[in-house]
Amino acid sequence: MKKVKWGVIGAGGIADRRTIPGMILANNAELVAVMEINMELAEKIRAKYGCKYAYDSYQELIDNPEVEAIYIASPVFAHVEPALAVAKAKKHLLCEKPIAFTVEETKNIIDACKAAGVKYATGYMMRFGAYHMAIKNFIAEGGIGNVVSARAQLSGWFPESAKNWRQEKKLSGGGALVDMAVHCIDIIEYLTGGLTTEVGAFVDTRTFTYNVDDSANVLLKLSNGATGYVDAHFNIPDEAVKNRVEIYGTKGSVICEKTIGQIDEGHVEVYTSEDKEYDAQQNRDDAEAKTLNVEFGNMYTREIESFSDSILNDTPVAIPMEVGLHIQQVTDAAYRSAENKTIEKVLG
Ligand SMILES: NC(=O)c1ccc[n+]([C@@H]2O[C@H](COP(=O)([O-])OP(=O)(O)OC[C@H]3O[C@@H](n4cnc5c(N)ncnc54)[C@H](O)[C@@H]3O)[C@@H](O)[C@H]2O)c1
């Protein structure tokens, strides 16, 4: 099978922890080049995966004629410049979330990719979780009737640490909201098929002393009439968090534990009910949980295979950057809502 030749910018973080190992397993992708902030680190990663080229300059990686597609996994402050350079070089681009600090910057990247005629996508890889793909189909086929409300949670313990870009607003653009809640907003929209139109939010720094939010609680109004609730925290111990996703509809619910995260795993219970008369007893004891049959794999492998497939067959990408742009518009509205104590419309 023909393989897309990949280069990775910012190869030492999530790329090394998850995405490159996923890429190595992909049947239509080949890692050929990595870039890091210094040659020692770049060379270490090159040697670890046995790929051909290591760089400490993103431009040199982009200019390598063997490199066809580029994955940007550097911190948020280092996304825009290389992304525009990738488009200028007419190479395909997969850029991690959040794509940029501002909606305008993301629009510029999208425009540049469109003008170059390349494929462009963003890294909401949780859509490729086995349960999430199965739940999406189940709900789309009417498995729980009309969706009424949804909740998604992604939290953990992230105390102050020296020199961490995530804890410095001018390097990250924000905290729990743009780092973690974004996945939850995306997964609610993906599973329910609705887009967020209005937002009410509390976004605070309650526990730690850094200048980004450690707490984000966001209420969403969706275009399909349903509501969503997202809670993302940097200040709850990892062991205490179940990373739940719950979707409720007029004919049932889907309750997930630990399907949100970086590993394709979790536990899902499905409750359904035929049309019934009103039950004054409010009896809930006889509810029997079912589940959905899935085969776990690697969501990063699926992410890379999907994007590579779009390149090889010139088909639309699964998660275009417009998805990331929309999520940025939602988080902008959430910050406005938290600041102004208002319900804010998502500006298109
Ligand atoms: N989709 C996911 O599963 C997922 C998970 C974690 C992080 N992310 C996203 O990936 C991006 C990186 O996050 P992370 O957790 O890997 O951060 P990290 O700090 O762990 O790793 C970032 C890497 O980029 C390198 N780097 C720093 N400055 C750079 C520059 N100017 N140019 C190129 N490389 C540079 C660092 O040396 C480091 O190896 C962020 O956008 C983050 O939101 C996505």
Ligand as a Chemical Component Dictionary entry (heavy atoms), coordinates in Angstrom:
data_LIG
# 
_chem_comp.id                   LIG 
_chem_comp.type                 NON-POLYMER 
_chem_comp.pdbx_formal_charge   0 
_chem_comp.three_letter_code    LIG 
# 
loop_
_chem_comp_atom.comp_id 
_chem_comp_atom.atom_id 
_chem_comp_atom.alt_atom_id 
_chem_comp_atom.type_symbol 
_chem_comp_atom.charge 
_chem_comp_atom.model_Cartn_x 
_chem_comp_atom.model_Cartn_y 
_chem_comp_atom.model_Cartn_z 
_chem_comp_atom.pdbx_ordinal 
LIG N1  N1  N 0  -4.753 15.433 20.953 1  
LIG C1  C1  C 0  -4.111 15.032 22.031 2  
LIG O1  O1  O 0  -4.180 13.883 22.437 3  
LIG C2  C2  C 0  -3.254 15.994 22.754 4  
LIG C3  C3  C 0  -2.729 15.647 23.995 5  
LIG C4  C4  C 0  -1.827 16.533 24.602 6  
LIG C5  C5  C 0  -1.522 17.720 23.988 7  
LIG N2  N2  N 1  -2.107 18.046 22.816 8  
LIG C6  C6  C 0  -1.771 19.307 22.140 9  
LIG O2  O2  O 0  -0.475 19.136 21.557 10 
LIG C7  C7  C 0  0.268  20.336 21.647 11 
LIG C8  C8  C 0  1.530  20.071 22.464 12 
LIG O3  O3  O 0  1.175  19.654 23.776 13 
LIG P1  P1  P 0  2.138  18.667 24.602 14 
LIG O4  O4  O 0  1.352  18.149 25.739 15 
LIG O5  O5  O -1 2.751  17.710 23.683 16 
LIG O6  O6  O 0  3.237  19.697 25.115 17 
LIG P2  P2  P 0  4.685  19.285 25.623 18 
LIG O7  O7  O 0  5.218  20.492 26.281 19 
LIG O8  O8  O 0  4.621  18.004 26.361 20 
LIG O9  O9  O 0  5.490  18.972 24.269 21 
LIG C9  C9  C 0  5.699  19.971 23.289 22 
LIG C10 C10 C 0  6.973  19.657 22.513 23 
LIG O10 O10 O 0  7.182  20.734 21.600 24 
LIG C11 C11 C 0  8.547  21.155 21.699 25 
LIG N3  N3  N 0  8.624  22.599 21.412 26 
LIG C12 C12 C 0  8.644  23.641 22.267 27 
LIG N4  N4  N 0  8.756  24.789 21.598 28 
LIG C13 C13 C 0  8.798  24.468 20.291 29 
LIG C14 C14 C 0  8.918  25.220 19.106 30 
LIG N5  N5  N 0  9.004  26.567 19.141 31 
LIG N6  N6  N 0  8.927  24.572 17.918 32 
LIG C15 C15 C 0  8.828  23.218 17.869 33 
LIG N7  N7  N 0  8.736  22.453 18.966 34 
LIG C16 C16 C 0  8.711  23.068 20.158 35 
LIG C17 C17 C 0  8.954  20.847 23.119 36 
LIG O11 O11 O 0  10.373 20.701 23.209 37 
LIG C18 C18 C 0  8.204  19.574 23.423 38 
LIG O12 O12 O 0  8.938  18.416 23.075 39 
LIG C19 C19 C 0  -0.687 21.355 22.269 40 
LIG O13 O13 O 0  -1.338 22.039 21.250 41 
LIG C20 C20 C 0  -1.649 20.497 23.055 42 
LIG O14 O14 O 0  -2.908 21.110 23.281 43 
LIG C21 C21 C 0  -2.942 17.200 22.192 44 
# 
loop_
_chem_comp_bond.comp_id 
_chem_comp_bond.atom_id_1 
_chem_comp_bond.atom_id_2 
_chem_comp_bond.value_order 
_chem_comp_bond.pdbx_ordinal 
LIG N1  C1  SING 1  
LIG C1  O1  DOUB 2  
LIG C1  C2  SING 3  
LIG C2  C3  SING 4  
LIG C2  C21 DOUB 5  
LIG C3  C4  DOUB 6  
LIG C4  C5  SING 7  
LIG C5  N2  DOUB 8  
LIG N2  C6  SING 9  
LIG N2  C21 SING 10 
LIG C6  O2  SING 11 
LIG C6  C20 SING 12 
LIG O2  C7  SING 13 
LIG C7  C8  SING 14 
LIG C7  C19 SING 15 
LIG C8  O3  SING 16 
LIG O3  P1  SING 17 
LIG P1  O4  DOUB 18 
LIG P1  O5  SING 19 
LIG P1  O6  SING 20 
LIG O6  P2  SING 21 
LIG P2  O7  DOUB 22 
LIG P2  O8  SING 23 
LIG P2  O9  SING 24 
LIG O9  C9  SING 25 
LIG C9  C10 SING 26 
LIG C10 O10 SING 27 
LIG C10 C18 SING 28 
LIG O10 C11 SING 29 
LIG C11 N3  SING 30 
LIG C11 C17 SING 31 
LIG N3  C12 SING 32 
LIG N3  C16 SING 33 
LIG C12 N4  DOUB 34 
LIG N4  C13 SING 35 
LIG C13 C14 SING 36 
LIG C13 C16 DOUB 37 
LIG C14 N5  SING 38 
LIG C14 N6  DOUB 39 
LIG N6  C15 SING 40 
LIG C15 N7  DOUB 41 
LIG N7  C16 SING 42 
LIG C17 O11 SING 43 
LIG C17 C18 SING 44 
LIG C18 O12 SING 45 
LIG C19 O13 SING 46 
LIG C19 C20 SING 47 
LIG C20 O14 SING 48 
# 
